Amino acid sequence: MKRFITLYAIFSIILLAFIFLFTIIQESNARSLDLFYELAEEAKTTNDLDRFVKYQSVAYQFVDKIETDDYSFHVYQVIALLNEEYQNQFSVFAIPKGDIEHAQVLSDVSDQTGIILKNQVTGNVIYSTSTDEDYSNYAVSYGITRIGFYYYAIVLAQDYEINMVLKDYNAQNIVDQTISFSYVDYDENNLGTLTLGYTNDEIEVLLDLPSYTQPALLENIALFLVVDIIVGAVIHFVIKRKNI
């Protein structure tokens, strides 16, 4: 009987440690996603993308804001860490001002929302969503359904005078604008005109994980202890009866 109690105690401790770790990971991931949606809602409500961009970038700078009757377009240059390399992204955010036609499902094949970037000097196409395989099964404007707006993040590796054309759900041009893009060789010790993204410490403050993980931990641990005691008692009772 003593051997059973010892083995059961060891098993319970291991299972409790697993529940503790699982709860921490689960609640941390859930809170990270919630914060993403909170910042997206704030961006849409205030028509200000700075905090949303700051949360997802190594560094960034605001480039331009374009207002039309139906949209607010925000253009940023973002430094992102991709495949362990710092890369420049030409990022465009489209916030609708009212109800516009957009994809209700991610796989909406009728959605023709897209962007075309051309070299203003040569006329060559730099980038187009229509030829990007990543968008072959992805309706761009579905972002409006999910977070209230959609955006593009296009990696560029040199300076460009860009002719930017944006198309809506029905492939109608909604923006035709020339924008200058200056490639930045990122140096964390010399940011220049860039603004640093949130540091790990700042993200920890934003996440405020203890406020979310502690209640979940208390609930899960309490539930485990109740079940563990009941199961242990039942097994102990069965073994004891067999030994009578």
C-alpha positions as CSV (number, residue, x, y, z in Angstrom):
1,M,0.0,0.0,0.0
2,K,2.8,2.4,0.8
3,R,4.3,1.7,-2.6
4,F,1.0,2.6,-4.2
5,I,0.8,5.8,-2.3
6,T,4.3,6.8,-3.3
7,L,3.8,6.0,-7.0
8,Y,0.5,7.8,-7.0
9,A,2.0,10.8,-5.4
10,I,4.8,10.9,-8.0
11,F,2.3,10.5,-10.8
12,S,0.1,13.3,-9.4
13,I,3.1,15.7,-9.1
14,I,4.2,15.0,-12.7
15,L,0.6,15.6,-13.9
16,L,0.3,18.7,-11.9
17,A,3.5,20.1,-13.4
18,F,2.1,19.3,-16.9
19,I,-1.2,21.1,-16.1
20,F,0.7,24.1,-14.8
21,L,2.9,24.3,-17.9
22,F,0.0,23.7,-20.3
23,T,-2.1,26.4,-18.6
24,I,0.7,29.0,-18.8
25,I,1.3,28.3,-22.5
26,Q,-2.4,28.2,-23.3
27,E,-3.2,31.4,-21.5
28,S,-0.1,33.2,-22.8
29,N,-1.0,32.4,-26.4
30,A,-4.6,33.4,-25.9
31,R,-3.6,36.7,-24.3
32,S,-1.2,37.4,-27.2
33,L,-4.0,36.9,-29.7
34,D,-6.4,39.0,-27.6
35,L,-3.9,41.9,-27.5
36,F,-3.5,41.7,-31.3
37,Y,-7.3,42.1,-31.6
38,E,-7.4,44.9,-29.0
39,L,-4.7,46.9,-30.9
40,A,-6.5,46.2,-34.2
41,E,-9.7,47.5,-32.7
42,E,-7.9,50.6,-31.3
43,A,-6.3,51.2,-34.7
44,K,-9.7,51.1,-36.5
45,T,-11.5,53.2,-34.0
46,T,-8.8,55.9,-33.7
47,N,-7.6,55.7,-37.4
48,D,-4.1,55.5,-36.0
49,L,-1.9,52.4,-36.8
50,D,1.2,53.4,-34.8
51,R,0.6,51.1,-31.8
52,F,-0.6,48.2,-34.0
53,V,2.6,48.5,-36.2
54,K,4.8,49.0,-33.2
55,Y,3.6,45.8,-31.6
56,Q,4.6,43.7,-34.7
57,S,7.8,45.3,-35.8
58,V,11.4,45.6,-34.9
59,A,11.4,49.2,-36.0
60,Y,9.2,51.3,-38.3
61,Q,8.4,54.8,-39.7
62,F,5.3,56.4,-41.0
63,V,5.5,57.2,-44.7
64,D,2.1,58.6,-45.9
65,K,-1.6,58.7,-45.2
66,I,-4.1,58.8,-48.1
67,E,-7.7,59.7,-47.6
68,T,-10.5,58.8,-50.0
69,D,-14.3,58.9,-49.6
70,D,-14.3,55.2,-48.6
71,Y,-11.0,54.5,-47.0
72,S,-8.1,55.7,-45.0
73,F,-4.8,54.3,-46.3
74,H,-1.7,54.3,-44.0
75,V,1.7,53.6,-45.5
76,Y,4.6,52.5,-43.3
77,Q,8.1,51.3,-43.8
78,V,8.7,48.4,-41.4
79,I,11.8,46.6,-40.3
80,A,10.9,42.9,-39.7
81,L,13.0,40.0,-38.6
82,L,12.4,37.3,-41.2
83,N,14.4,34.1,-41.4
84,E,16.9,35.6,-38.9
85,E,17.5,38.6,-41.2
86,Y,16.3,42.2,-41.0
87,Q,14.2,43.1,-44.0
88,N,12.4,46.2,-45.2
89,Q,8.7,45.9,-45.7
90,F,6.5,48.3,-47.6
91,S,3.3,48.1,-45.5
92,V,0.0,49.5,-46.6
93,F,-3.1,49.4,-44.3
94,A,-6.6,50.0,-45.6
95,I,-9.2,51.0,-43.1
96,P,-12.8,51.4,-44.5
97,K,-14.8,54.4,-43.5
98,G,-18.1,52.6,-43.8
99,D,-19.8,49.5,-45.2
100,I,-18.0,48.4,-48.3
101,E,-18.2,45.1,-50.3
102,H,-15.7,42.7,-48.9
103,A,-15.0,39.0,-48.4
104,Q,-17.1,37.3,-45.7
105,V,-15.0,34.1,-45.9
106,L,-11.3,33.6,-46.3
107,S,-11.7,31.5,-49.5
108,D,-13.9,34.0,-51.4
109,V,-12.7,33.5,-55.0
110,S,-14.7,36.5,-56.1
111,D,-12.5,38.9,-54.1
112,Q,-10.2,40.8,-56.4
113,T,-8.8,43.1,-53.7
114,G,-5.1,43.6,-54.4
115,I,-2.1,45.8,-54.8
116,I,0.3,46.5,-57.7
117,L,3.7,48.2,-57.2
118,K,5.5,49.5,-60.3
119,N,8.9,51.1,-60.7
120,Q,7.9,54.6,-61.6
121,V,11.2,55.0,-63.6
122,T,11.2,51.8,-65.6
123,G,7.5,50.9,-65.5
124,N,8.4,47.4,-64.4
125,V,6.1,45.6,-62.0
126,I,7.9,45.2,-58.6
127,Y,5.1,43.3,-56.9
128,S,1.5,42.2,-57.5
129,T,-0.8,40.2,-55.4
130,S,-2.3,38.6,-58.5
131,T,1.0,36.7,-59.1
132,D,1.8,36.0,-55.5
133,E,1.0,32.4,-54.7
134,D,0.5,33.2,-51.0
135,Y,-2.7,35.0,-52.1
136,S,-4.0,32.3,-54.4
137,N,-6.4,30.9,-51.8
138,Y,-6.6,34.0,-49.6
139,A,-9.2,36.8,-49.9
140,V,-7.4,40.0,-49.0
141,S,-10.5,41.9,-47.9
142,Y,-11.5,39.2,-45.5
143,G,-9.3,41.1,-43.1
144,I,-12.2,43.6,-42.7
145,T,-14.3,40.8,-41.4
146,R,-11.7,39.6,-39.0
147,I,-10.1,42.8,-37.6
148,G,-11.9,45.7,-39.4
149,F,-9.2,46.4,-42.0
150,Y,-6.7,44.7,-44.2
151,Y,-3.0,45.3,-45.0
152,Y,-0.1,44.3,-47.2
153,A,3.5,43.8,-46.1
154,I,5.8,43.6,-49.1
155,V,9.6,43.0,-48.8
156,L,11.7,45.4,-50.8
157,A,15.5,45.3,-51.1
158,Q,16.3,48.7,-52.7
159,D,15.2,52.3,-53.2
160,Y,12.2,52.8,-55.4
161,E,10.0,55.6,-56.7
162,I,6.9,53.5,-56.5
163,N,3.7,53.8,-58.4
164,M,1.1,52.1,-56.1
165,V,-2.2,51.0,-57.4
166,L,-4.8,49.5,-55.0
167,K,-7.9,47.6,-56.2
168,D,-11.1,46.9,-54.3
169,Y,-13.3,43.7,-54.1
170,N,-14.5,44.3,-57.7
171,A,-11.0,45.1,-59.1
172,Q,-11.8,48.8,-59.3
173,N,-8.9,51.2,-58.7
174,I,-9.3,52.9,-55.4
175,V,-5.8,54.5,-55.2
176,D,-3.2,55.4,-57.8
177,Q,-0.3,57.1,-56.0
178,T,3.4,57.7,-56.4
179,I,5.4,57.1,-53.2
180,S,9.2,57.3,-52.6
181,F,10.7,54.3,-50.8
182,S,14.3,54.5,-49.3
183,Y,15.8,51.2,-48.3
184,V,17.2,51.2,-44.8
185,D,20.2,49.1,-43.7
186,Y,18.9,48.5,-40.2
187,D,21.3,49.2,-37.3
188,E,19.8,49.0,-33.8
189,N,22.5,51.4,-32.5
190,N,21.6,54.0,-35.2
191,L,17.9,54.2,-35.8
192,G,18.0,57.4,-37.8
193,T,14.3,58.3,-38.6
194,L,13.0,54.9,-37.5
195,T,11.1,54.3,-34.3
196,L,11.9,51.2,-32.3
197,G,9.1,48.6,-31.9
198,Y,8.0,47.5,-28.5
199,T,10.7,45.9,-26.4
200,N,10.2,42.6,-24.7
201,D,9.7,44.4,-21.4
202,E,7.1,46.7,-22.9
203,I,5.2,43.8,-24.5
204,E,5.2,42.1,-21.1
205,V,3.5,45.1,-19.6
206,L,0.9,45.2,-22.4
207,L,0.2,41.5,-22.1
208,D,-0.1,41.7,-18.3
209,L,0.1,37.9,-18.2
210,P,-0.2,37.4,-14.4
211,S,-3.7,38.9,-14.5
212,Y,-4.8,36.3,-17.0
213,T,-2.7,33.2,-16.0
214,Q,-3.2,33.3,-12.3
215,P,-7.0,32.9,-12.3
216,A,-6.7,30.1,-14.9
217,L,-4.0,28.4,-12.9
218,L,-6.0,28.5,-9.6
219,E,-9.1,27.1,-11.4
220,N,-7.2,24.3,-13.2
221,I,-5.1,23.3,-10.2
222,A,-8.1,23.3,-7.9
223,L,-10.1,21.2,-10.3
224,F,-7.1,18.8,-10.7
225,L,-6.7,18.4,-6.9
226,V,-10.4,17.6,-6.4
227,V,-10.3,15.0,-9.2
228,D,-6.9,13.7,-8.0
229,I,-8.1,13.2,-4.5
230,I,-11.3,11.5,-5.6
231,V,-9.6,9.2,-8.0
232,G,-6.8,8.3,-5.5
233,A,-9.4,7.6,-2.9
234,V,-11.4,5.3,-5.2
235,I,-8.3,3.4,-6.3
236,H,-7.2,3.1,-2.7
237,F,-10.6,1.7,-1.7
238,V,-10.6,-0.8,-4.5
239,I,-7.1,-2.1,-3.7
240,K,-7.9,-2.3,0.0
241,R,-11.0,-4.4,-0.7
242,K,-9.1,-6.8,-2.9
243,N,-6.6,-7.3,-0.1
244,I,-9.3,-8.1,2.4
